[in-house]
Amino acid sequence: MERYDGRVCPILSLGWTLNYEVFFYLLFAGVLYLRRGTGIVVLGLGMGGLVLAGKLFNIPTVALRFWTSDIILEFLIGVGIAIYYVRQKSIRTRWIPFWAANLAAVLIAGAVGSLNADVEVVPRFIERSLPSALVVLAFVALLSPAHGASLPQWTYALGNSSYALYLSHRFPLRIMTLAWGYFLSYDSSMGIPFMIVAFVVCIGVGHAVHVWLEIPLLHWINALARLRFGLRRGSPLAVGANGK
């Protein structure tokens, strides 16, 4: 829905990303039956065409205007990073983290410099999407098997609960804000302690939501899908949390 300030988002405003994700999954599913290379090209041309249409035409429909935003190009960047990750053994990766991190730093510096501008100095894709993608690429390359690097297991648990954290963090953060002001103070010297405590609390609540709500819901939905459609455990439509 379109709100009074022009923003397009659902009732829980944090869920606006879900609209883009489900839209991408729908498009991605449509090319799964093509050969990998052909599917990627078709997906890229299709999503690029949607963004171009959104720029060239004044689309009156709120949903279509939302789905033709250039933010959907970030999904294509994700596809590119995934291709790199799969094929990294055949790609020289030694300098990718260095150059990706440096280029990201330059773009972020430029973006920060344009924050106070009254008009858009550079497109959002260059100002935000590209630096974010380069940071991700740098970490993916740095943690690739080619570099012999790995992460501790607890980081994977946090990664699995990251979307539950995203959707739930506003609630504990709001409660913390009210409680902090009541029992302590909003003095500027308390800014860093509040940030640290809020960081830990939100992560803890997000992980609890993932373990006690998200995973059981996924298992329940998968059980219904297997019962209704006769799907076997492990099939694409019957995969639970963490691929199980």
C-alpha positions in Angstrom: 0.0 0.0 0.0 1.1 3.6 -0.5 1.3 5.6 2.6 0.6 9.3 3.2 4.3 10.2 2.8 4.5 8.4 -0.5 6.3 5.3 0.8 5.1 1.9 -0.5 5.2 -0.7 2.2 2.9 -3.3 4.0 1.3 -2.8 7.5 4.6 -4.0 9.1 6.8 -1.6 7.2 9.9 -3.8 7.7 8.2 -6.3 5.4 8.7 -4.2 2.3 11.8 -6.3 1.5 9.7 -9.4 1.4 7.7 -8.0 -1.5 10.9 -7.8 -3.5 12.2 -11.2 -2.4 9.0 -13.0 -3.3 8.9 -11.2 -6.6 12.5 -12.2 -7.3 11.8 -15.8 -6.4 8.9 -15.8 -8.8 11.1 -14.5 -11.6 13.9 -16.9 -10.7 11.6 -19.9 -10.6 10.4 -19.0 -14.1 13.9 -19.6 -15.6 14.9 -22.7 -13.6 13.8 -24.9 -16.5 16.2 -23.2 -18.8 19.9 -24.0 -19.1 21.9 -22.2 -16.5 23.6 -19.7 -18.8 20.4 -19.0 -20.8 18.4 -18.6 -17.6 20.7 -16.1 -16.2 20.6 -14.0 -19.4 16.9 -14.2 -19.6 16.6 -13.2 -15.9 19.0 -10.3 -16.3 17.3 -9.0 -19.5 13.9 -9.4 -17.9 14.7 -7.5 -14.7 16.7 -4.9 -16.5 13.8 -4.4 -18.8 11.5 -3.9 -15.8 13.8 -1.3 -14.3 14.1 0.5 -17.7 10.3 0.5 -18.0 10.0 2.0 -14.6 12.4 4.8 -15.5 10.8 5.6 -18.9 7.1 5.4 -18.2 4.9 7.0 -15.6 3.4 3.9 -14.1 0.2 4.7 -12.2 -0.2 1.3 -10.4 1.5 1.3 -7.0 2.5 -2.4 -7.1 4.0 -2.1 -10.6 5.8 1.1 -9.7 7.3 -0.7 -6.7 8.4 -3.8 -8.6 10.1 -1.7 -11.3 12.4 0.1 -8.9 16.1 -0.2 -9.7 16.5 -1.9 -6.3 15.7 -5.2 -7.9 19.1 -5.0 -9.7 20.6 -5.8 -6.4 19.2 -9.4 -6.8 21.1 -9.6 -10.1 24.3 -8.6 -8.3 23.6 -11.4 -5.8 23.2 -13.8 -8.7 26.6 -12.7 -10.0 28.3 -13.1 -6.6 26.7 -16.6 -6.3 28.1 -17.5 -9.7 31.6 -16.3 -8.6 31.3 -18.3 -5.4 30.5 -21.5 -7.3 33.2 -21.0 -9.9 35.8 -19.5 -7.7 38.2 -22.4 -8.2 38.5 -21.4 -11.8 38.9 -17.7 -11.1 42.0 -16.0 -9.7 40.7 -14.6 -6.4 43.8 -13.4 -4.7 43.3 -9.7 -5.3 39.5 -9.6 -5.4 39.0 -8.8 -1.6 41.5 -6.0 -1.8 40.1 -4.3 -4.9 36.5 -4.9 -3.9 37.0 -3.4 -0.4 38.9 -0.4 -1.8 36.3 0.4 -4.5 33.5 0.0 -1.9 35.3 2.5 0.4 35.6 5.0 -2.4 31.9 4.7 -3.3 30.8 4.9 0.3 32.9 8.0 0.8 31.2 9.6 -2.2 27.8 8.5 -0.9 28.4 10.1 2.5 29.5 13.3 0.8 26.1 13.5 -1.0 23.9 12.8 2.0 23.2 16.5 2.6 22.4 17.3 -1.0 18.8 18.4 -1.7 18.7 16.5 -4.9 19.9 13.0 -5.9 23.6 13.5 -6.9 24.2 10.0 -8.0 21.7 7.1 -8.7 20.8 5.0 -5.7 22.3 1.9 -7.5 25.8 3.5 -7.5 25.4 5.3 -4.1 24.1 2.3 -2.1 23.7 -0.9 -4.0 27.1 -1.2 -5.5 29.1 -0.4 -2.4 27.1 -2.9 -0.4 27.6 -5.6 -3.1 31.4 -4.9 -3.2 31.6 -5.3 0.6 29.8 -8.7 0.3 32.0 -9.7 -2.6 35.1 -8.9 -0.6 34.0 -11.1 2.3 32.9 -13.9 0.0 36.3 -13.9 -1.8 38.2 -13.5 1.4 36.4 -16.5 3.0 36.6 -18.7 0.0 38.3 -22.1 0.2 41.1 -20.7 -2.0 42.2 -18.5 1.0 41.7 -21.3 3.5 39.6 -19.1 5.7 36.4 -20.1 7.6 34.0 -18.7 10.1 33.1 -20.1 13.6 29.9 -22.1 13.7 28.0 -19.5 15.8 28.2 -17.0 13.0 26.3 -19.4 10.8 23.6 -19.6 13.5 23.4 -15.8 13.5 23.2 -15.8 9.7 20.3 -18.3 9.7 18.4 -16.1 12.1 19.3 -12.8 10.4 15.9 -12.3 8.7 14.0 -13.1 11.9 16.3 -10.5 13.5 15.4 -8.0 10.8 11.7 -8.4 11.1 11.6 -8.5 14.9 14.3 -6.0 16.0 11.9 -3.0 16.0 9.9 -4.4 18.9 12.6 -5.1 21.5 14.3 -1.9 20.4 11.2 0.1 21.1 10.7 -1.5 24.5 14.3 -0.9 25.3 14.1 2.7 24.3 11.1 3.3 26.7 12.7 1.4 29.5 16.1 3.0 29.1 14.5 6.5 29.3 12.5 5.5 32.4 15.1 3.8 34.5 18.3 5.6 33.2 18.5 8.6 30.9 18.8 9.8 27.4 22.0 11.7 28.2 24.5 11.7 25.3 27.0 9.9 27.4 24.7 6.9 27.5 24.6 6.6 23.7 27.3 3.9 23.3 26.1 1.8 26.3 22.6 1.9 24.9 23.8 0.8 21.4 25.8 -2.1 22.8 22.9 -3.4 25.0 20.4 -2.9 22.2 22.7 -4.7 19.8 22.9 -7.8 22.1 19.2 -7.8 23.1 17.9 -7.5 19.5 20.2 -10.3 18.3 19.1 -12.5 21.2 15.4 -11.8 20.5 15.9 -12.4 16.8 17.6 -15.7 17.3 14.9 -16.8 19.7 12.2 -15.9 17.1 14.1 -18.0 14.6 14.5 -21.0 16.8 11.1 -21.0 18.5 8.9 -19.5 15.8 10.4 -19.6 12.3 11.8 -23.1 12.4 8.7 -24.7 13.8 6.5 -22.9 11.3 8.8 -24.1 8.4 8.6 -27.6 9.6 4.8 -27.4 10.0 4.4 -25.9 6.5 6.7 -28.6 5.0 4.7 -31.3 6.7 1.5 -29.9 5.2 3.2 -29.7 1.8 4.4 -33.3 1.9 1.0 -34.4 3.0 -1.0 -32.4 0.4 1.3 -32.7 -2.6 3.1 -36.0 -1.8 6.5 -34.3 -1.7 9.5 -36.2 -0.5 11.7 -34.8 2.2 14.4 -32.6 0.7 12.4 -31.7 -2.5 12.6 -28.0 -3.5 9.1 -27.3 -2.1 9.7 -29.2 1.2 12.9 -27.7 2.5 12.9 -26.3 6.0 15.2 -24.1 7.9 18.9 -24.5 7.1 18.1 -26.7 4.1 16.6 -29.5 6.3 
